[in-house]
Amino acid sequence: MRYKCMTELNSVLEKALSFERINDEELLCLLEEKEKGHDIIRVADINNQKINSNTVSYVVNRNINFTNICGLNCRFCGYKRTKRSKDAFLLDYDKILEKISDGKNKIGIDEICVTGGINPDLKPDYYFNLIKIVKDNFQDLHIHAFSPQEIFELSKAAGKSYKDVILKLVELGLNSIPGTAAEILAEETRSRICPEKLSKTQWVEIIKTAHSLGVKTSATILFGHIESNPDIVYHLSLIRQIQDETNGFTEFITLPFIPYKTSLRKKVDSTSIQDKVFKFYAILRLYLDNFKNIQTSWPKIGVDAALKSLKCGVNDFGGTLMEENITKSAGGNFGEYLSEGQIINLIKGAEKIPVRRDTLYNYIYEKNYENQY
Ligand code: SF4
């Protein structure tokens, strides 16, 4: 689908300021605007203040990447390994429980985020038992696990519908699902960057099935690779439509593309992503009018840029993570752990009020005092 930008920027921004819905042609106009990005950012900051006042939330969590062995070949990925790679790994349940205990004891995690490569040797029982064993050992932990790609593979391997797979995972202890594997939902570009992944239609079906069962998911986009502005319009329009229908997304997360160790790197001008990402966050705030929460990504853009994004429409700083393998494997070097104290002080340094939240954005408590850490 092609859109043509015929709309005046000022009239789009006036609409946004009065919380009138921006249409897809106007979204394209915002994406194509080259000179007045600061005006878009200013309006997004005003709107974000009205929606979220001065608060910035964060979650105390730990990532668990249980395997990097993967049978797919996404061109933007620096994480996957083959079985024969020297640094290939697959965690057993004891190791996973040990990592969770470590996260509980050291920083009091509220959530684990569990994803991995599509390891052809793993049987459905590995996934089902993983959820059960974790929940049996940590009843109060929120398990945010298995992307739509993993649900898709489980459905194929177990011979069950998406609905039955999700219901079984929930019965065993799953609480919510990451909305990753979306990458870019515009099909032509999707087929160029991840031809073996589940299709747009399958991604949408799995997400809507989860929402219909009361299982919340995040929504994501892989940003800054070979996608065009019309591709972004297509992607965001679809995400907004789903949210209108289900209200099942908790937040929107932008995943800026880290090119350095990926096969897509030669096609992409990686120097421009830092410039583009702030305007992009602002556009998300204006277009995704049915999302309260827009999340930044400090491991991908760095802490300084993440703090700057808090003035561009972003209201969530993401998590402590403890361990971040996917960005690091693609050549990202912004670290993989921030303590809760560091996050609080960073947010306060940006003149915002830090609020600890759970995965579903219930606020746990505010930490708004001086020099606590
Ligand atoms: S992005 Fe995920 S599915 Fe694709 S190659 Fe990497 S690990 Fe495999």
Boltz pocket constraint, residues with backbone or C-beta under 6 A from the ligand:
constraints:
  - pocket:
      binder: B
      contacts: [[A, 68], [A, 70], [A, 71], [A, 72], [A, 73], [A, 74], [A, 77], [A, 78], [A, 79], [A, 80], [A, 116], [A, 117], [A, 118], [A, 149]]
      max_distance: 6.0
